[in-house]
Amino acid sequence: EGCWVWLGQLNQWGYGHFRRTLAPGVHRTVKAHRLAYTLLVGPIPEGLTLDHLCGRRACVRPDHLEPVTNAENLRRRHARRRTEGTTP
């Protein structure tokens, strides 16, 4: 029932990520929660981002992630900060 916390590297904002080699000398950074959602649920709809319903950025559990607009994601983040006193 709890979070699936990414145990690899975290970026400066606390999201799990890793580098994927596309070709020799060509790399791409992949956010772990986006890959987990895509592999286990399906594609993230165009124009939407993933909201961590649990509020934990390192969480990669697909049922803790919901595709929403960027505006909704920001609204929810600010609401969580006000009610839970969390930091960005």
Disulfide bonds with the S-S distance in Angstrom:
none
